[in-house]
Amino acid sequence: MDDYLVVSTHLSALDSTSASTVIVPTTRRNAPLAVVPDSDLPLEHATSSSVLTTTATGTILMRVIHGGLIVELVSLSTPVPPLRFVLPAAIIPTPSLFLFEESEIHIILITEIGSLFRLIIPIDGLKLWTDQADNIWPREYYVQNLPTEHAQECSVHALGTHSVAVSLPSGVLLRLEAETMGYDVHDDEEWTETVSHHGSFLSSLTSFLPIHSSSPNASDIISMSSHPWPTDIGSIWTLSRDRTLRMWKARLGCVTSKMLPASPNMKEPSTSASASAKYLLLDAERQNLVKVFSVASEDETRLDVYVLVFIPTPSSTSGGFFCLLDTSTDHFVEVGIIECPRNTAHCHLQDFTVSGNNLYALWDRQGQSVVERTTINFELLLSHDLAPTIWKTSEYMQQSELTPTNMEEQLLLPGSLTEKFLSAIMKPGVFSSLTLRTALDRYIEACLTLPGPQPPQLSAVYSSLCENIAAVVGCTVTLNRDHQTGGFQHANYWTALKRDWEGFVARCREIERSARWPLAIAAQGPQGVIVVERERVGSLVVEDVPISLCRMLQCDQPPHAQYDLFAIIWALRSKLGPQILSSLESRVVDIMHQEIAFSFAEILQDQARRIAFVENLEEGAASWFVGRLQSVADLDRATRNALDAIGGLDLAIKKEYTDTELLHPPPSSQWLRSQSAAFTTITVEARYDLCLCLIILLFFCSEELSGWDASLLAEVFAVFRGLAILRYISSQPAETQMSRGQVDVTSPDDVATQLRNMNVSKNKTQVASKSSLVYLLSQSPPPDGIASAAHNFLDSTGLLQSISPAHATRHEILFCEKVRTLGFSGVTSELLSWLPRTPGATYLQSQVFLSQGRIDDASQLLESLAGAFGVNNITLEDAEALSAVLPNSQLIDSQYSFYLFAADLFKNGYVYHEAYFSQLAIRVAPPSADTTSLWNTVVKGLTDLALYDDAYAAAMATPFENEKRELATQLAVRMCEGNAVAKLMSFDFSGIASEVEAALAFKARNTDPRIQPCYSRILYTWHIRRGDYRNASLSMFQRARKLRDVISDSTSFIALAEDQLESLSVAINALNLVEDKSAWILMPAIPDPTGKRQKVSKHIPESKFVTGKYDAEIISLAEMEYEYILLRAQIDIIKRDPSILSSPEYLLPPALIVMRLAQANQYTQAMATARSLKVDMTDVFIHLTNQCIRLTTNPGSLIREDTSGWLLTDIAASWQGAPSDRGWRYLQQSLKRHDGHENDYRYTKASFETILSVGKSSASPPWLIDSLEKYQPEYLIRISLKYENIADAVNFTYALVLKSDKHVSRESSRDASSTWLPYALIDQVLIAADAQITHPQHLTQLKTALNNRIKRMQKFSQNVS
């Protein structure tokens, strides 16, 4: 009989989707609400379980959870999500599961409120209940004879789909037979109830005897069983507390009974010597003590039905015994007694089953599952052979628990305290994710009860369970200061933190102990034994050689003779302390992480001396071990045999699949994959322990290793390295965010709503699955078994096939690549640290660095890897390993192709490295290669990185002319966008400057002048640097025009007018640097969409243009200045009076601007503006003259007015006199500056007329009259006549005559015209004067002077003639 061990998987570790939920309502009125029992048992831990295995459905596990309120179906053979039924009341143990007609699954159960439910689940082959949740058919029947007040004392057993037995108090049996199944919607199921009593008249009389009076509950049924369904055997067998076995038939009730012995030595109960032992009652709890099975006769003409009953015994010799009885004739015929082994003493039998002739018993040994199996030999039992029964024990491999002592040993290794505890609890198989989540919730609840403010870690949200635990555990521990010294109490802090973690681990251990409580066992042959626990499902798996050896060594059992070396070294290992063993292991690990520069013999000698390995042994242990080694005849062969056992994969099967299997593969089983992963972890751990024994041997024999075969030493370390990697992999969790077992209830039914409110149908938090990384790496196990699948996986890794740690094989590199593709970059980095730095390992390390964001490190590794591509640069083995991990889509056979591949790796976001590898590719590019795209990548990459000097050098070095021009223009634009104009101006762009200039000009013409960068300014700088002032002026003038076109309202004017003014100013300054005759620019004439006529200095018909040319506009310097002054004036007037902006015509014309300035008493600015804009200033001077008159007549009238623009200027303020005097003087100075003969003294005349309009000429200042008398005498006469100032007219005329006479006396005849007088005007003056009543004062003198002049002129004319 082969040796098997128990391997289990947590159900919460299965990576499945959320469970489908069905709410089972009840039609009972006033049904009490379901209440979750108040128990420390987690809700997700099952209270009972059963297994259904058929070819049509595979293996289905049924679990009762949430205190009996939920029934869950889990498929162990297919990836179908679990199915849950939420019941209105707790279930009476136990529900039953049947397959009906290959198309339906029936669940039959009875609740504590007396309702029998049949849940019909349609199935579609191995798809099971997928997409069938809406078709599930619940049927309810009210059990009439069930005492609901004693429901907890009852138990239920379904014989099949049509028959149910219920044990009632006092040994009464209630049987229900289904007449119909209620397939019609309008029909209910019909059940016939029959109540049967075990008693008879004789038994009722004996019940009055004193021997029975002390045991009123002796007849209570504690176990029921029937023949496995489907069958036509309708009997049921029960066992009562007094060990009475009864057989019940459908309509006859109890047909036979037999009291079974209390110990295996009691042949007949009636002949027992001890009455107390005879009537010793069994425990009242429901137990699985009875099993019924049938065996066909050899000629298959008869079917013998047997009942196997287990009788527990309180003795210390064993846990009990089995009674085998034949019930084929409706009577009990004792076949024999099967005694249990001695190691079952003080153990409790949870369940047993019979498969063929094999008996499998599931024992609870201090909370752990132990399976005992034996063969039922009917011939020996019938012959009453007293030979002891041979039992084979299957149990879990010994696993160190996380006790405080064990964790102290773990803390000896380097690493933080939190890291050590976290890695220990997160190791796959130690605690389930459900256990961790439950312990964490309880830990948080305990923290919330502490006084003081709550730590924020308790209420934060975390992305994973591991992160949640790391943040929460220890959050209440604080680092305090010493009250005396003020220093931090680090020692106290670490002690408190360690105790906090130990407390959390103790919670996890307590919950996990409950999760591992055994419940049931099912068997279909040795390979099909399933062990069900509260939160785990396991199976029996055949032991391989390393596991068997390790188990025997742990149990101090001698192994096979060829493995005696293991027993010797194991004994030495037990003499080593934990510190020396830990130091030895860490040093070997350090050796494997370093380059091998010396022989292994020298390395081991050095390390053995450093740790004083032999010296640290107990006194006499070294000589004892030497003596034991001498018993080994050939140490070399023994070591090689040990290596073969450690690395052997005898169970690996290379299966070839047929076409049908490839086209229609069987459904993958996550549970079987998890089992395979768990077995892999166990065998790797066993192999590691055995290999560590060989390392201990080498350390002990370090002084003699120089005579050993060097290849043997290398192979030992190669196998150790492979096992260390596998051991590390198996300890890594693969936590996912997929929740399992979540119930989402949205039904409006009252009962369902109340159940949901009680957290019966919905967990408080989601539980993410926490499987092993080996589970993700392994494939679906083949039908040859779990152990074969594990060995196939180990074989596929190639880690146990290496013969030297100095090399990295193709399989090892591929294994690391597989881990990396799963997304575990940190794990991959750790794996690669074990391997030498071969090209394949270097490439994978670079990919890990890329995924971790260590781009510079990845780039450095890839650059160093380029040397591997060439002629005979690396070995054939390294070349194969490297090619295996490189992408198949690209041919990489040279440094050039590798650099292209490396540049492509950095394409998404890592510009520098992409450009760098592109440069390297350009350097080694063959002559026939097209490197255009590489040059583009280099220049654009360097440009994006703002490395403009390098980008410019690369662009100018581009050998392709077209690409050079394009790259240069792109570089210039990008530099402008990157605010690197100063750097751009330092580049000369030799040979392609015109293209760059054209690109900048295009940008300046077509980009919005409001946004940055300002290409007009950049182009201006470009032209200024090159002395092209005309184009510089053009660029800024174009900017001003674009800004003018952009300004559409007052808001935009406020924002952009100053910018426009600045652009005009810069354009004028640049054009001023051009010669006067060339001070103009040429702009294309763009038609105005508004239809307004534009001023054009010169228009040339379009027909005169060369083909492709268009109308242009010549802008002179004066026109620029005019635009500038006008805009400046418009801005100033708006600043002075912002209310102008409220008008649609906020851009005032020049004349109106000048007038507004004059009205604001800003005469200096008004005159300057008018002079620049060539605006007539008549109104300005009229206004100024009025102001002077007001100052003269009423000096205080201008006190409240702003006179800063004329009287308070620096020059006017320095003048002496009254304000009126200064005002007239300001007028005088202004007229001298702005008035003259070029405008016929128009402004002086206007001022004089203004004075005359308000008074006589006597009010005019003398200098004003003197000016007019000197330059405009006729005007004075005429204006005096106009205003009827006859006296003034006479005086001005007399003065004119006198002046003329003086000229006559001085001038010759050639200048006679200069003495001409306006005689017609003088006649008007004389006529007006004569008409006056009182003649003016100088009228007579005027007439006399005129007469004398006439005479003189006559005489002069006579002389001339």
Salt bridges, closest charged atoms under 4 A:
ASP3 OD1 - LYS392 NZ 2.94
ASP3 OD2 - ARG551 NH2 3.26
GLU44 OE2 - HIS66 NE2 3.03
GLU44 OE1 - ARG84 NH2 2.62
GLU72 OE1 - ARG63 NH1 2.69
GLU72 OE2 - ARG84 NE 3.15
GLU72 OE2 - ARG740 NH2 3.48
GLU104 OE1 - HIS106 NE2 2.90
GLU153 OE2 - HIS150 ND1 3.63
GLU177 OE2 - ARG175 NE 2.61
GLU189 OE2 - ARG118 NE 2.32
GLU285 OE2 - HIS348 NE2 3.72
ASP304 OD1 - ARG302 NE 2.64
ASP330 OD1 - LYS249 NZ 3.48
ASP351 OD1 - LYS291 NZ 3.45
GLU395 OE1 - ARG365 NH1 3.27
GLU401 OE1 - ARG509 NH2 2.76
GLU408 OE2 - LYS498 NZ 2.63
ASP441 OD1 - ARG437 NH1 3.68
GLU445 OE2 - LYS764 NZ 3.46
GLU512 OE2 - HIS10 NE2 2.48
GLU512 OE2 - ARG516 NE 2.96
GLU533 OE1 - ARG536 NE 2.79
GLU543 OE2 - ARG551 NE 2.80
ASP544 OD2 - ARG687 NH2 3.21
ASP544 OD2 - HIS791 NE2 2.89
GLU585 OE2 - ARG727 NH1 3.55
ASP606 OD2 - ARG610 NE 2.78
ASP636 OD1 - ARG640 NE 2.87
GLU661 OE2 - LYS655 NZ 3.89
GLU685 OE2 - ARG727 NE 3.17
ASP689 OD1 - ARG573 NH2 3.70
GLU703 OE2 - ARG609 NE 3.22
ASP709 OD2 - ARG640 NH2 2.88
ASP744 OD1 - LYS762 NZ 3.86
ASP795 OD2 - LYS654 NZ 2.69
GLU812 OE2 - ARG721 NH2 2.91
GLU817 OE2 - ARG820 NH2 2.91
GLU830 OE2 - HIS593 NE2 3.58
ASP856 OD1 - HIS913 NE2 2.89
ASP857 OD2 - ARG854 NH2 2.93
ASP904 OD1 - LYS907 NZ 3.33
ASP944 OD1 - ARG974 NH1 2.50
ASP949 OD2 - LYS983 NZ 3.24
GLU961 OE2 - ARG965 NH2 3.44
GLU977 OE1 - ARG974 NE 3.67
GLU995 OE2 - ARG965 NH1 2.33
GLU997 OE2 - HIS1023 ND1 3.92
ASP1008 OD2 - ARG1010 NH2 2.74
ASP1028 OD2 - HIS1023 ND1 3.78
ASP1045 OD1 - ARG1044 NE 3.81
GLU1058 OE2 - ARG1128 NH2 3.78
GLU1058 OE2 - LYS1135 NZ 2.80
ASP1059 OD1 - ARG1017 NH2 2.90
ASP1059 OD2 - ARG1039 NH2 2.31
GLU1062 OE1 - ARG1017 NH2 3.51
ASP1111 OD2 - HIS1099 ND1 3.46
GLU1113 OE1 - ARG1041 NH1 3.87
GLU1123 OE2 - ARG1041 NH2 2.76
ASP1132 OD1 - ARG1128 NH2 3.00
ASP1137 OD2 - ARG1156 NH1 3.44
ASP1176 OD1 - ARG1242 NE 2.85
GLU1201 OE2 - ARG1190 NH2 3.33
GLU1238 OE1 - HIS1237 ND1 3.82
ASP1240 OD2 - LYS1245 NZ 3.00
ASP1301 OD1 - ARG1349 NH1 3.00
ASP1330 OD1 - LYS1343 NZ 2.78
